[in-house]
């Protein structure tokens, strides 16, 4: 074999090894990123559920949707839909942006007026927690949760 073929074979081998290792590193990174995003979503869902429990009494069950995030151009908000006590309507808890959510915490973004006519009373109590409340964190989107 000539020197050129040996050098060319070595270069091709190095490129193949480099490409295969890059694929494995990318797959591992994507997996780690997915786990991190799932943890962040659960943290946000829990914080929104706690917000409701602190601000309203009479809550027995909560069904919390997936986190809705703004799209690439900034449309939409950063919130979850929550069904309280198996009612027909949803409450939206979150913020306009992720940054505002992290700085100021969640707030009530929107709700059906019948929400306050039910057995729920607006009464702030920071000592209430999720311990005695049945909380179901679903993988449903807000639209899927609306269909009940």
Backbone torsions as a table, in degrees:
resi	resn	phi	psi	omega
1	UNK	NA	143.6	179.7
2	UNK	-82.1	162.0	179.3
3	UNK	-59.3	-37.5	-179.3
4	UNK	-61.5	-43.7	-179.1
5	UNK	-66.7	-38.8	179.1
6	UNK	-64.5	-47.2	179.3
7	UNK	-63.4	-42.8	178.4
8	UNK	-63.2	-41.5	178.4
9	UNK	-63.5	-42.1	178.5
10	UNK	-64.1	-44.4	179.2
11	UNK	-62.3	-43.7	178.4
12	UNK	-63.0	-41.8	177.6
13	UNK	-61.3	-43.5	178.6
14	UNK	-63.4	-41.5	178.9
15	UNK	-63.7	-41.0	179.2
16	UNK	-64.9	-46.1	179.4
17	UNK	-61.7	-43.7	179.2
18	UNK	-61.6	-43.1	179.9
19	UNK	-65.2	-44.5	-179.9
20	UNK	-65.0	-43.5	178.9
21	UNK	-64.8	-35.4	177.0
22	UNK	-62.9	-38.5	178.3
23	UNK	-63.3	-45.6	-180.0
24	UNK	-64.5	-40.9	178.9
25	UNK	-64.8	-42.2	179.5
26	UNK	-63.5	-43.3	179.1
27	UNK	-62.1	-42.6	179.5
28	UNK	-64.5	-42.1	179.5
29	UNK	-62.9	-43.3	179.1
30	UNK	-62.3	-41.7	178.6
31	UNK	-63.2	-43.9	178.6
32	UNK	-65.0	-38.3	179.3
33	UNK	-66.3	-39.0	178.9
34	UNK	-64.8	-40.6	178.1
35	UNK	-64.3	-43.0	179.7
36	UNK	-63.2	-42.6	178.9
37	UNK	-65.1	-38.0	178.5
38	UNK	-64.9	-40.7	177.2
39	UNK	-64.0	-42.7	179.9
40	UNK	-64.0	-42.2	179.6
41	UNK	-62.8	-44.0	179.4
42	UNK	-63.1	-38.0	178.4
43	UNK	-62.7	-42.9	179.2
44	UNK	-66.9	-44.0	179.0
45	UNK	-58.6	-44.8	-178.7
46	UNK	-66.2	-40.6	179.8
47	UNK	-63.5	-38.2	178.0
48	UNK	-68.2	-40.4	177.6
49	UNK	-63.7	-42.8	178.2
50	UNK	-63.2	-37.1	177.5
51	UNK	-56.8	-48.1	-179.4
52	UNK	-62.3	-43.7	-178.2
53	UNK	-65.0	-35.6	178.2
54	UNK	-70.5	-33.7	-173.1
55	UNK	-96.9	-15.2	-177.1
56	UNK	-135.2	137.7	176.3
57	UNK	-104.6	157.5	-179.2
58	UNK	96.5	7.9	179.7
59	UNK	-84.5	127.5	179.0
60	UNK	-114.6	-36.5	179.0
61	UNK	-135.3	147.0	175.7
62	UNK	-133.9	136.4	171.3
63	UNK	-120.0	116.1	-170.8
64	UNK	-108.6	128.4	-179.2
65	UNK	-79.1	176.0	172.0
66	UNK	-63.5	158.8	178.4
67	UNK	-72.2	129.1	175.0
68	UNK	-96.9	126.2	-177.8
69	UNK	-116.8	154.5	174.9
70	UNK	-60.8	149.2	178.4
71	UNK	-78.9	-176.6	-174.5
72	UNK	-59.5	-29.9	-179.2
73	UNK	-95.5	7.0	174.3
74	UNK	92.9	4.6	179.3
75	UNK	-76.0	142.4	178.9
76	UNK	96.3	-177.3	-178.5
77	UNK	-124.2	-169.5	-178.7
78	UNK	-122.1	89.7	-173.2
79	UNK	-154.9	171.1	174.7
80	UNK	-124.3	154.9	172.4
81	UNK	-95.7	138.1	-178.2
82	UNK	-131.1	129.7	173.4
83	UNK	-97.6	124.2	-177.3
84	UNK	-104.8	131.0	176.6
85	UNK	51.2	40.0	177.3
86	UNK	56.9	28.8	179.6
87	UNK	-72.4	171.3	179.6
88	UNK	-81.7	-20.6	-175.4
89	UNK	-102.2	161.9	178.5
90	UNK	-110.7	151.7	173.6
91	UNK	-112.5	141.3	179.6
92	UNK	-110.1	120.4	-178.0
93	UNK	-122.6	131.3	179.5
94	UNK	164.2	-138.0	-177.5
95	UNK	-156.9	173.2	178.7
96	UNK	-68.7	-39.6	-177.0
97	UNK	-136.6	162.5	177.5
98	UNK	-64.2	-39.6	-179.7
99	UNK	-63.0	-43.8	179.0
100	UNK	-66.0	-36.8	177.4
101	UNK	-61.3	-45.5	-178.5
102	UNK	-68.0	-36.8	-178.1
103	UNK	-79.3	-45.9	-172.6
104	UNK	-104.9	-14.2	-176.7
105	UNK	85.1	176.4	-177.9
106	UNK	-77.3	162.4	173.2
107	UNK	-147.2	167.2	178.6
108	UNK	-73.9	117.2	-175.1
109	UNK	-91.6	-31.7	179.9
110	UNK	-177.6	151.6	179.2
111	UNK	-160.6	161.5	175.3
112	UNK	-74.8	133.4	-179.5
113	UNK	-56.2	-26.0	178.5
114	UNK	-67.9	-15.1	179.8
115	UNK	-56.8	-46.9	-178.4
116	UNK	-78.4	-10.2	177.5
117	UNK	-86.1	-11.1	179.9
118	UNK	-80.2	-161.6	-177.7
119	UNK	-78.9	13.2	179.5
120	UNK	-94.1	132.4	177.9
121	UNK	-120.3	136.7	177.6
122	UNK	-77.4	109.2	-180.0
123	UNK	-154.7	112.3	-176.3
124	UNK	-74.2	131.5	174.9
125	UNK	-153.1	105.3	-175.7
126	UNK	-69.8	-15.9	-177.7
127	UNK	-82.5	-14.9	176.9
128	UNK	-69.4	147.6	179.0
129	UNK	-140.5	-174.9	-176.1
130	UNK	-86.6	3.9	-173.2
131	UNK	-59.4	-44.8	-176.6
132	UNK	-99.4	16.2	-177.8
133	UNK	-115.8	137.5	176.9
134	UNK	-82.4	114.6	-178.5
135	UNK	-115.3	125.8	177.6
136	UNK	-115.6	107.9	176.2
137	UNK	-87.5	109.2	-174.7
138	UNK	-97.5	165.7	172.5
139	UNK	-95.3	9.3	-179.1
140	UNK	-77.8	145.5	172.7
141	UNK	-77.5	172.8	-179.9
142	UNK	-61.8	-41.7	179.7
143	UNK	-64.9	-39.2	177.4
144	UNK	-66.8	-36.8	179.7
145	UNK	-69.7	-32.4	178.3
146	UNK	-61.6	-33.6	-174.5
147	UNK	-73.0	-15.5	179.0
148	UNK	43.2	NA	NA
